[in-house]
Amino acid sequence: MPLTTEVAATTTTAAAGGDAIRAGLRVARPAGTRPRRRRPSLLRTGGGILGTALLALAVGLALLGPAVVGDRPFASVAAPLEAPSVAHLMGTDDLGRDVLTMVVHGLRTSLAIAVGVVAISGLVALCVGALAGSRPGWIDDLLMRTTELVQVVPRFFLAIVVVALFDARVSNVVLLLGLTSWTWTARVVRAETLSLRQRAFVEAARSFGGGHVYILRRHVAGNVLPTALVMLSVCASGAVLIEAGLGFVGLADPEVVSLGSLASNAQRFLRSAWWLTVFPGLALLIVVLGINLVG
């Protein structure tokens, strides 16, 4: 019996000691610090859920829509200016073309431009920002002055000049916007790289013989990528709006459907055929809002 009492007392003392140690660890947190909070995932916020749904809708229509509505957006299929009906859900335009078919193909154009611009500007921004942040001195100064020079160029007016002088093909627009939309992302990548190069894990990798390229690829790229993607989402939505603006002023590629061109052609029928303006504008809103909310 005394042995049982002694064991119970020892167990109680150990448990109390463990509680005290855990309490001490909680109290021992340095003053002025806060426990790290997990960043909410994309689907845990209202904006993230809405943005994901809008972007999924736009991508779904762009990828699967042509299989349903057909691949002839410029074909006349009914009488001109028919209101939305069961046969034509978004009505027809002044030439008898199905508005739904043209909107679907316009979404394909907008998303293709967004993806192309993000790919080009993202590659340039990561290279310029990482190199500038990891090489302080004349290399950093040269790259940042070049960034500032490109940054002050008005992209929309430059696009108007280039398209008017050369060609309005989508590939030219993607290349132009991709080579002029990387500046803000490059600045963010540079700032993140400057911060990361002083971290303990980077110093440890350097002390163990890690080369410059290895450190950038292994330790820097993965940490700056989330922030860069946020900035690239802004580039994507901006590229979509610029392409729509070019179409609105009549400088879009005539061989593809542009949401801006659809809205421009609908100005004459704003009072009599509201669907010609509403549906292309709604499609443009879905793409831009979805990209911004997801980013």
URURFEN-V903174 format. One record per residue. N is the residue number from 0. PHI is phi in degrees with one decimal (* if undefined). BURIAL is b if it has 16 or more other ideal C-beta (glycine too) atoms within 10 Angstrom, else e. D_LAST is the distance of its C-alpha to the last C-alpha in whole Angstrom. Layout:
BEGIN
((N:PHI:BURIAL:D_LAST) (N:PHI:BURIAL:D_LAST))
END
This chain:
BEGIN
((0:*:e:68) (1:-61.1:e:68) (2:-63.5:e:66) (3:-63.5:e:63) (4:-63.6:e:63) (5:-67.0:e:62) (6:-64.5:e:59) (7:-63.4:e:58) (8:-64.6:e:58) (9:-63.8:e:56) (10:-63.1:e:54) (11:-63.5:e:53) (12:-64.6:e:53) (13:-64.8:e:51) (14:-63.8:e:48) (15:-64.2:e:49) (16:-64.4:e:48) (17:-63.6:e:45) (18:-63.0:e:44) (19:-65.2:e:45) (20:-64.2:e:43) (21:-63.8:e:40) (22:-64.2:e:40) (23:-64.4:e:41) (24:-64.2:e:38) (25:-69.3:e:36) (26:-74.2:e:38) (27:-76.2:e:38) (28:-63.7:e:34) (29:-56.6:e:34) (30:-65.3:e:34) (31:85.2:e:31) (32:-107.1:e:29) (33:-122.2:e:26) (34:-64.1:e:26) (35:-66.9:e:22) (36:-100.0:e:20) (37:-72.4:e:18) (38:-69.8:e:14) (39:-62.4:e:13) (40:-72.7:e:12) (41:-61.4:e:9) (42:-92.3:e:12) (43:-103.9:e:14) (44:-120.3:e:13) (45:-62.2:e:13) (46:-64.8:e:10) (47:-65.2:e:8) (48:-64.8:e:12) (49:-63.9:e:12) (50:-62.7:b:9) (51:-62.8:e:10) (52:-65.0:e:13) (53:-64.9:b:13) (54:-67.9:b:11) (55:-64.5:e:14) (56:-63.5:e:16) (57:-64.5:b:15) (58:-65.9:e:16) (59:-62.6:e:19) (60:-64.5:b:20) (61:-67.9:b:20) (62:-85.0:e:21) (63:-99.4:e:24) (64:-59.0:b:25) (65:-58.8:b:27) (66:-68.7:e:29) (67:-98.3:e:30) (68:-92.8:b:30) (69:100.3:e:32) (70:-115.2:e:31) (71:-123.5:e:33) (72:-69.7:b:31) (73:-95.7:e:34) (74:-83.2:e:37) (75:-82.2:e:38) (76:-121.0:e:39) (77:-158.5:e:40) (78:-69.1:e:42) (79:-65.2:e:40) (80:55.5:b:38) (81:-79.6:b:38) (82:-70.1:e:36) (83:-54.6:b:34) (84:-149.1:e:36) (85:-65.0:e:36) (86:-71.2:e:37) (87:-133.5:b:34) (88:-62.8:e:31) (89:-114.3:b:30) (90:78.0:b:33) (91:-126.9:b:34) (92:-94.6:b:34) (93:-71.2:e:37) (94:-106.0:e:38) (95:78.9:e:38) (96:-87.5:b:35) (97:-72.6:b:33) (98:-68.2:b:29) (99:-60.4:b:28) (100:-61.7:b:28) (101:-69.6:b:27) (102:-64.7:b:24) (103:-60.9:b:23) (104:-71.0:b:24) (105:-65.6:b:22) (106:-62.5:b:19) (107:-60.6:b:20) (108:-63.4:b:20) (109:-62.8:b:17) (110:-69.6:b:15) (111:-63.7:b:17) (112:-65.6:b:17) (113:-61.1:b:13) (114:-65.0:e:14) (115:-63.6:b:17) (116:-65.5:b:15) (117:-63.1:b:12) (118:-63.7:e:15) (119:-71.1:b:18) (120:-66.2:b:16) (121:-65.0:b:14) (122:-63.7:e:18) (123:-64.6:b:19) (124:-64.8:b:17) (125:-64.8:b:17) (126:-66.5:e:21) (127:-66.7:b:22) (128:-65.5:b:20) (129:-67.1:b:21) (130:-67.8:b:25) (131:-66.7:b:25) (132:-73.4:b:24) (133:-95.9:b:26) (134:-127.3:e:29) (135:-61.7:e:30) (136:122.1:e:33) (137:-68.8:e:33) (138:-66.0:e:31) (139:-61.3:b:28) (140:-62.4:e:30) (141:-63.6:e:30) (142:-67.6:b:26) (143:-71.2:b:25) (144:-67.0:e:28) (145:-64.2:e:26) (146:-61.2:b:23) (147:-63.9:e:24) (148:-64.5:e:26) (149:-70.7:b:24) (150:-67.6:e:21) (151:-82.6:e:24) (152:-76.9:e:24) (153:-70.0:e:23) (154:-65.8:b:21) (155:-65.1:e:22) (156:-70.6:e:26) (157:-64.3:e:26) (158:-63.9:b:25) (159:-61.0:b:27) (160:-64.7:e:30) (161:-64.4:b:29) (162:-66.5:b:29) (163:-68.6:e:32) (164:-83.7:e:34) (165:-112.8:e:33) (166:-147.8:e:31) (167:-96.4:b:29) (168:-62.4:e:28) (169:-60.6:b:24) (170:-61.7:e:24) (171:-66.6:e:26) (172:-64.9:b:23) (173:-62.2:b:20) (174:-63.8:e:22) (175:-63.4:b:23) (176:-68.4:b:19) (177:-65.0:b:18) (178:-84.5:e:21) (179:-123.2:b:20) (180:-110.2:b:16) (181:-94.0:b:16) (182:-66.5:b:17) (183:-64.8:b:15) (184:-64.8:b:13) (185:-63.0:b:17) (186:-63.9:b:17) (187:-65.8:b:15) (188:-62.7:b:16) (189:-61.6:b:20) (190:-62.8:e:19) (191:-65.3:b:18) (192:-66.7:b:21) (193:-60.6:e:23) (194:-72.3:e:22) (195:-72.4:b:22) (196:-67.1:b:26) (197:-101.5:e:28) (198:-75.0:e:27) (199:-65.1:e:29) (200:-69.3:e:28) (201:-73.0:b:28) (202:-61.8:e:31) (203:-65.1:e:33) (204:-63.0:b:31) (205:-68.3:e:33) (206:-67.9:e:36) (207:-87.9:e:36) (208:95.1:e:36) (209:-66.6:b:33) (210:-75.6:e:33) (211:-63.7:e:30) (212:-66.2:e:28) (213:-62.7:e:28) (214:-65.6:b:27) (215:-63.4:b:24) (216:-74.9:e:23) (217:-88.0:e:24) (218:-114.7:b:23) (219:-97.4:b:21) (220:-58.8:b:18) (221:-66.1:e:17) (222:-83.8:e:16) (223:-91.3:b:15) (224:-61.7:e:12) (225:-58.8:e:10) (226:-67.4:e:9) (227:-64.2:b:10) (228:-64.6:e:7) (229:-63.1:e:5) (230:-67.2:b:8) (231:-68.1:b:8) (232:-64.8:b:5) (233:-65.7:e:7) (234:-61.4:b:10) (235:-64.1:b:10) (236:-65.4:b:10) (237:-63.8:b:13) (238:-65.0:b:15) (239:-62.5:b:15) (240:-68.1:b:16) (241:-65.5:b:18) (242:-62.3:b:20) (243:-64.9:b:20) (244:-64.6:b:22) (245:-62.2:b:24) (246:-65.6:b:25) (247:-67.2:b:26) (248:-91.4:e:28) (249:86.0:e:30) (250:-115.8:b:29) (251:-84.5:b:27) (252:-64.8:b:28) (253:-69.3:e:31) (254:-87.9:e:31) (255:-126.4:b:27) (256:-89.9:b:26) (257:-118.5:b:24) (258:-62.7:b:22) (259:-66.0:b:23) (260:-65.5:b:27) (261:-62.0:b:27) (262:-67.1:b:26) (263:-67.8:b:29) (264:-66.9:b:31) (265:-84.0:b:31) (266:-61.1:e:32) (267:-68.6:e:36) (268:-115.9:b:35) (269:-62.7:e:33) (270:-86.4:e:36) (271:-92.7:e:38) (272:-137.5:b:35) (273:-61.7:e:32) (274:-67.4:b:30) (275:-68.1:b:30) (276:-97.2:b:27) (277:-65.1:b:26) (278:-71.0:b:24) (279:-62.6:b:23) (280:-65.0:b:21) (281:-65.9:e:20) (282:-63.3:b:18) (283:-64.2:b:17) (284:-62.4:e:15) (285:-61.7:b:14) (286:-65.3:b:12) (287:-66.7:b:11) (288:-65.6:b:10) (289:-62.2:b:8) (290:-63.0:b:6) (291:-66.6:b:5) (292:-69.7:b:5) (293:-68.7:b:4) (294:-71.0:b:0))
END
